[in-house]
Amino acid sequence: MQALPRSTTSTQTVVVVPPSLALPVIESAFPRQLHPYWPRLQEKTRLWLLENRLMPPAKVREYADGLCYTDLMAGYYTSAPDEVLQAIADYSAWFFVWDDRHDRDIVHGRAGDWRRLRHRLHAALDAPRHHQHHPDPLVAGFADSVLRLYGFLSPAWNQRFARHFHAVIEAYDREFRNRTEGYIPGVEEYLALRRLTFAHWIWTDLLEPSAGCELPDAVRKNPAYRRAALLSQEFAAWYNDLCSLPKEIAGDEVHNLGISLITHRGMTLEEAVDDVRRRVEECIGDFIGAEQDALRFAREIDDGTVRGKELSTAVQTCVGHMRNWFSSVYWFHHESGRYMVDSWDDRSTPPYVTNEAAGEK
C-alpha cells in the first residue's frame, strides 16, 4: 500500500507500507500531525547527540536525521512548548541509544558493562545534577536530559517519573538475563514486561509537561483517562512487535509477542502474525471508544472554577496527544532507518551503532 503522510522534508515523499503492515484506519481516521518546531528540533537534537558524544560524529551525520527520532516525538506531543518538546526529544534520542547499547552488550556478552551501567543509571535518575559530567557519555547524557525534564513540574511529578523509570531499568535487566539465557517469556509475562520496556508510563507521564499541567491522582488514575492512555501505548508496543517479528525471529530474539505466541501457544508464524495484527486492530477500535469516554470525563471536571477549567483543558490536550501517538508510531516504523533491515550490510548489526565496548570499565 502506498500512502502520503505529512512530509517532514521540503518535498512530499511517498511511503510504501507493506500490505501485511498497512492499517487503513490509521491512514484515514488518524490524520498525522507535526509540531511546527520540528525542523529546529531535529537540528538541535542532532547537535545534542554530538555534544554529548552519544553517537560518533560520522554516524550522526549519516544516520541521525534518517532515524527519525525527532519526527516520532514531534508527531506525538504536538502542543508542547518548544522547550518541553526539545527536552523530550533529546531524552527520546538518548533512550534509543541506550536501547542499542543494551542490545550490543547482550550480543557481545558484556554482562559486567551492563551491570555497571544499570547501577549508574539508577544513581543518575535520583541525582542527575551529580552525574552530568560522568565519563560514560550515556550516563552523562541521561543525567542532562532528566535534569531538564525535572525542571517543568513539581518534585512530586519528578519522583513519579523516577519511580517509573527505575522500573524500566530493572525491566531492561530482566530482558538482559532472558536473552542471555535464551528464555522466552509466556504471553502474559511478556505483556507485563513489555509495558515496562516500552516505558508506557514514562511517555504517559510526559503528556503532562506537554500540556503544561500536572494532573492530580484523581484525574490520572480515573479509569477513562487511564484506559485511553494504556491503549495508545499498547498499540505502539504491539505494532512494533508486528513490524519487528521477522527480523527478531531471524536474530534469535526472545522478546516479541509473536515469539511468545509461537512458543507457548503453539501457533505457526502465520497464526502468530494474524493474532498480533488482530490485537493491534482491536486496540485501535477500543481506543476510539475510550477516547470518547476520556473526553467526556474532561468535560465533567470543568466545574466552572478556574482549576476545573485548567484540568479539563489539560486532559483534552493529553487525550489529543494520545491520539497522535497512533499515527506517529505508524509512520515512524515505515520511515525510520531503524527498521530498514534489508538495506543493512549486516542484518545483525545496525549501521548506526558501534560494536566496541562502550563506557567506563
C-alpha positions as CSV (number, residue, x, y, z in Angstrom):
1,M,0.0,0.0,0.0
2,Q,1.2,3.5,-0.9
3,A,0.4,6.4,1.4
4,L,1.3,10.0,1.6
5,P,2.0,11.0,5.2
6,R,2.6,14.6,6.2
7,S,6.2,15.0,4.9
8,T,8.9,16.1,7.3
9,T,11.0,17.4,4.4
10,S,10.6,20.2,1.9
11,T,9.2,17.8,-0.7
12,Q,6.4,15.2,-0.5
13,T,7.6,11.6,-0.4
14,V,5.5,8.5,-0.9
15,V,6.0,5.9,1.8
16,V,5.3,2.3,0.8
17,V,3.7,0.4,3.6
18,P,3.7,-3.4,3.1
19,P,0.2,-4.8,2.9
20,S,0.8,-7.1,5.9
21,L,1.6,-4.0,8.0
22,A,-0.8,-1.5,6.5
23,L,-3.6,-0.2,8.7
24,P,-6.1,1.8,6.6
25,V,-7.9,3.0,9.7
26,I,-4.8,4.8,10.9
27,E,-4.2,6.4,7.5
28,S,-7.8,7.5,7.2
29,A,-9.0,8.2,10.8
30,F,-5.8,9.4,12.5
31,P,-4.5,12.3,10.5
32,R,-0.9,12.9,11.0
33,Q,0.2,16.0,13.0
34,L,3.6,17.6,13.3
35,H,4.8,20.2,15.8
36,P,5.8,23.4,13.9
37,Y,9.1,23.4,15.9
38,W,10.1,20.1,14.2
39,P,12.9,21.4,11.8
40,R,14.6,23.2,14.7
41,L,14.0,20.2,16.9
42,Q,15.8,17.9,14.5
43,E,18.7,20.3,14.2
44,K,19.1,20.8,18.0
45,T,18.8,17.1,18.9
46,R,21.4,16.2,16.3
47,L,23.7,18.8,17.9
48,W,22.9,17.4,21.4
49,L,23.8,13.9,20.3
50,L,27.2,15.2,19.1
51,E,27.9,17.4,22.1
52,N,27.1,14.6,24.5
53,R,29.2,12.1,22.4
54,L,26.2,9.7,22.3
55,M,27.0,8.8,18.6
56,P,30.2,9.2,16.7
57,P,30.2,12.4,14.5
58,A,30.2,10.3,11.3
59,K,27.3,8.3,12.4
60,V,25.3,11.4,13.4
61,R,26.0,13.0,10.0
62,E,25.0,9.9,8.1
63,Y,22.2,8.4,10.1
64,A,20.7,10.8,12.8
65,D,18.1,12.5,10.6
66,G,17.1,9.3,8.8
67,L,16.4,7.5,12.1
68,C,13.5,10.0,12.6
69,Y,13.7,10.1,16.4
70,T,12.6,13.7,16.4
71,D,9.8,13.0,14.0
72,L,8.4,10.5,16.4
73,M,8.2,13.0,19.3
74,A,7.2,15.9,17.1
75,G,4.3,13.9,15.9
76,Y,3.2,12.9,19.4
77,Y,3.4,15.9,21.7
78,T,2.2,18.4,19.1
79,S,1.0,21.1,21.6
80,A,4.1,21.1,23.8
81,P,6.0,24.3,24.4
82,D,9.2,24.2,22.3
83,E,11.5,23.9,25.4
84,V,9.5,20.9,26.7
85,L,9.4,19.2,23.3
86,Q,13.2,19.7,22.9
87,A,13.8,18.1,26.3
88,I,11.6,15.2,25.5
89,A,13.1,14.7,22.0
90,D,16.7,14.6,23.4
91,Y,15.6,12.2,26.1
92,S,13.9,10.0,23.5
93,A,17.0,10.0,21.3
94,W,19.0,9.0,24.4
95,F,16.5,6.2,25.0
96,F,17.1,4.8,21.6
97,V,20.9,5.0,22.0
98,W,20.6,3.2,25.4
99,D,18.5,0.5,23.8
100,D,21.2,0.0,21.2
101,R,23.9,-0.2,23.9
102,H,21.8,-2.7,25.8
103,D,21.5,-4.9,22.7
104,R,25.2,-4.7,21.9
105,D,26.1,-5.6,25.5
106,I,23.9,-8.7,25.1
107,V,25.3,-9.6,21.7
108,H,28.9,-9.3,22.9
109,G,28.4,-10.9,26.3
110,R,29.3,-7.7,28.2
111,A,27.5,-8.6,31.4
112,G,29.9,-6.6,33.6
113,D,29.5,-3.5,31.5
114,W,25.7,-3.8,31.6
115,R,25.6,-4.3,35.3
116,R,27.7,-1.1,35.9
117,L,25.6,0.9,33.5
118,R,22.4,-0.3,35.2
119,H,23.6,0.9,38.6
120,R,24.9,4.2,37.3
121,L,21.5,5.0,35.6
122,H,19.7,4.3,38.8
123,A,22.0,6.7,40.6
124,A,21.8,9.3,37.9
125,L,18.0,9.2,37.9
126,D,17.9,10.0,41.7
127,A,20.7,12.7,41.5
128,P,21.1,13.8,37.9
129,R,23.0,17.0,38.8
130,H,25.8,14.9,40.3
131,H,26.1,12.8,37.1
132,Q,26.2,15.4,34.3
133,H,29.9,15.1,33.9
134,H,30.2,11.3,34.2
135,P,32.9,9.8,32.0
136,D,30.4,7.4,30.3
137,P,28.5,9.6,27.8
138,L,25.4,7.5,28.2
139,V,25.2,8.3,31.9
140,A,26.0,12.0,31.4
141,G,23.5,12.4,28.6
142,F,20.9,10.7,30.7
143,A,21.6,13.0,33.6
144,D,21.4,16.0,31.4
145,S,18.0,15.1,29.8
146,V,16.5,14.0,33.1
147,L,17.6,17.2,34.8
148,R,15.8,19.2,32.1
149,L,12.6,17.2,32.4
150,Y,12.7,17.6,36.2
151,G,12.5,21.4,35.7
152,F,9.0,21.6,34.3
153,L,6.6,20.4,37.0
154,S,6.7,19.7,40.7
155,P,9.0,17.5,42.8
156,A,6.1,15.0,43.1
157,W,6.0,14.6,39.4
158,N,9.8,14.2,39.3
159,Q,9.5,11.4,41.9
160,R,6.8,9.7,40.0
161,F,8.9,9.9,36.8
162,A,11.9,8.5,38.6
163,R,9.8,5.7,40.1
164,H,8.5,4.7,36.7
165,F,12.0,4.8,35.1
166,H,13.6,2.8,37.9
167,A,11.1,0.1,36.9
168,V,12.1,0.4,33.2
169,I,15.8,0.0,34.1
170,E,15.0,-3.2,36.0
171,A,12.8,-4.5,33.2
172,Y,15.8,-4.0,30.8
173,D,17.9,-6.0,33.2
174,R,15.3,-8.8,33.1
175,E,15.5,-8.7,29.3
176,F,19.3,-8.9,29.5
177,R,19.0,-12.1,31.6
178,N,16.3,-13.6,29.4
179,R,18.2,-13.1,26.2
180,T,21.4,-14.3,27.8
181,E,19.7,-17.5,29.0
182,G,17.5,-17.9,25.9
183,Y,14.4,-17.7,28.0
184,I,11.2,-16.8,26.1
185,P,8.5,-15.3,28.5
186,G,5.0,-16.6,28.4
187,V,2.4,-14.5,26.8
188,E,1.0,-12.7,29.9
189,E,4.5,-12.4,31.4
190,Y,5.7,-10.9,28.2
191,L,2.9,-8.4,28.0
192,A,3.6,-7.2,31.5
193,L,7.3,-6.9,30.8
194,R,6.6,-5.1,27.5
195,R,4.7,-2.4,29.3
196,L,7.9,-1.6,31.2
197,T,10.5,-2.0,28.4
198,F,8.4,0.2,26.1
199,A,8.1,2.7,29.0
200,H,4.3,3.0,28.8
201,W,4.0,5.1,31.9
202,I,7.0,7.3,31.1
203,W,5.5,8.5,27.8
204,T,2.2,8.9,29.6
205,D,3.9,11.0,32.4
206,L,5.4,13.3,29.7
207,L,1.9,14.2,28.5
208,E,1.6,16.5,31.5
209,P,4.5,18.9,30.9
210,S,3.5,18.8,27.2
211,A,0.1,20.1,28.3
212,G,1.6,22.5,30.8
213,C,-0.3,21.0,33.7
214,E,0.4,18.4,36.4
215,L,-2.6,16.1,36.8
216,P,-3.7,15.1,40.3
217,D,-4.0,11.4,41.1
218,A,-7.8,11.6,40.9
219,V,-7.5,12.6,37.3
220,R,-4.6,10.5,36.2
221,K,-6.0,7.4,37.8
222,N,-9.5,7.9,36.5
223,P,-10.4,4.7,34.6
224,A,-11.4,6.6,31.5
225,Y,-8.2,8.6,31.3
226,R,-6.0,5.6,32.2
227,R,-7.6,3.2,29.7
228,A,-7.1,5.6,26.8
229,A,-3.5,6.2,27.9
230,L,-2.8,2.5,28.1
231,L,-4.4,1.6,24.8
232,S,-2.3,4.2,23.0
233,Q,0.8,2.7,24.4
234,E,-0.3,-0.9,23.8
235,F,-0.9,-0.1,20.2
236,A,2.6,1.3,19.8
237,A,4.3,-1.7,21.5
238,W,2.3,-4.3,19.7
239,Y,2.7,-2.6,16.3
240,N,6.4,-2.5,16.9
241,D,6.3,-6.3,17.6
242,L,4.3,-6.9,14.4
243,C,6.9,-4.9,12.3
244,S,9.9,-6.5,14.0
245,L,8.8,-10.1,14.2
246,P,10.6,-11.5,11.1
247,K,13.8,-9.7,12.0
248,E,13.7,-10.8,15.6
249,I,13.0,-14.4,14.7
250,A,16.0,-14.4,12.4
251,G,18.1,-12.9,15.1
252,D,17.1,-15.5,17.8
253,E,15.4,-12.8,19.9
254,V,13.2,-13.9,22.8
255,H,11.1,-10.7,23.3
256,N,8.2,-10.4,20.9
257,L,4.6,-11.1,21.4
258,G,4.6,-13.2,18.2
259,I,7.5,-15.3,19.5
260,S,5.7,-15.9,22.8
261,L,2.6,-16.9,20.9
262,I,4.6,-19.4,18.8
263,T,6.5,-20.8,21.7
264,H,3.8,-21.0,24.4
265,R,0.5,-21.2,22.4
266,G,1.8,-23.5,19.7
267,M,1.0,-21.1,16.8
268,T,2.5,-21.1,13.4
269,L,4.3,-18.0,12.3
270,E,1.3,-17.0,10.1
271,E,-1.1,-17.6,13.0
272,A,1.1,-15.5,15.3
273,V,1.2,-12.6,12.8
274,D,-2.6,-12.8,12.4
275,D,-3.0,-12.8,16.2
276,V,-0.7,-9.8,16.8
277,R,-2.4,-7.9,14.0
278,R,-5.8,-8.7,15.4
279,R,-4.7,-7.3,18.8
280,V,-3.3,-4.2,17.1
281,E,-6.6,-3.6,15.2
282,E,-8.7,-4.2,18.3
283,C,-6.5,-1.8,20.2
284,I,-7.3,0.9,17.7
285,G,-11.1,0.3,17.9
286,D,-11.0,0.2,21.7
287,F,-9.1,3.4,21.8
288,I,-11.7,5.2,19.7
289,G,-14.3,4.3,22.3
290,A,-12.0,5.0,25.2
291,E,-11.1,8.4,23.7
292,Q,-14.7,9.5,23.9
293,D,-15.0,8.4,27.5
294,A,-11.9,10.3,28.4
295,L,-13.1,13.5,26.6
296,R,-16.5,13.1,28.4
297,F,-14.5,12.9,31.7
298,A,-12.6,16.0,30.7
299,R,-15.9,17.9,30.2
300,E,-17.2,16.7,33.6
301,I,-14.3,18.1,35.5
302,D,-14.9,21.5,34.2
303,D,-17.0,22.6,37.2
304,G,-16.9,26.3,36.4
305,T,-13.9,27.1,38.6
306,V,-10.5,28.2,37.2
307,R,-8.9,25.0,38.4
308,G,-11.7,22.9,36.8
309,K,-11.2,24.6,33.5
310,E,-7.5,24.2,33.7
311,L,-7.7,20.5,34.4
312,S,-10.4,20.0,31.7
313,T,-8.3,21.7,29.1
314,A,-5.2,19.7,30.1
315,V,-7.0,16.4,29.9
316,Q,-8.3,17.2,26.4
317,T,-4.8,18.1,25.3
318,C,-3.4,14.9,26.8
319,V,-6.0,12.8,25.1
320,G,-5.3,14.6,21.8
321,H,-1.7,13.6,22.2
322,M,-2.6,10.0,22.9
323,R,-4.5,10.0,19.5
324,N,-1.4,11.5,17.8
325,W,0.7,8.6,19.1
326,F,-1.1,6.2,16.7
327,S,-0.2,8.0,13.5
328,S,3.3,9.0,14.7
329,V,4.3,5.4,15.7
330,Y,2.7,4.0,12.5
331,W,4.7,6.3,10.1
332,F,7.8,6.1,12.2
333,H,8.0,2.4,11.5
334,H,7.9,2.9,7.8
335,E,10.2,6.0,7.6
336,S,12.9,5.4,10.1
337,G,16.2,3.8,9.1
338,R,16.0,1.9,12.3
339,Y,13.7,-0.6,10.7
340,M,15.1,-0.8,7.2
341,V,16.9,-4.1,7.9
342,D,17.1,-5.1,4.2
343,S,19.3,-2.1,3.5
344,W,21.9,-3.0,6.1
345,D,25.2,-4.6,5.0
346,D,24.9,-6.9,8.0
347,R,21.4,-7.7,9.1
348,S,22.6,-8.5,12.7
349,T,24.4,-5.2,13.2
350,P,22.6,-1.8,12.7
351,P,24.9,0.5,10.7
352,Y,24.2,3.4,13.1
353,V,25.7,1.7,16.2
354,T,29.2,0.8,17.1
355,N,30.2,-2.6,18.3
356,E,33.0,-1.6,20.6
357,A,32.5,-1.9,24.3
358,A,31.4,1.5,25.5
359,G,31.6,3.4,28.7
360,E,33.9,3.2,31.6
361,K,35.4,-0.2,32.6
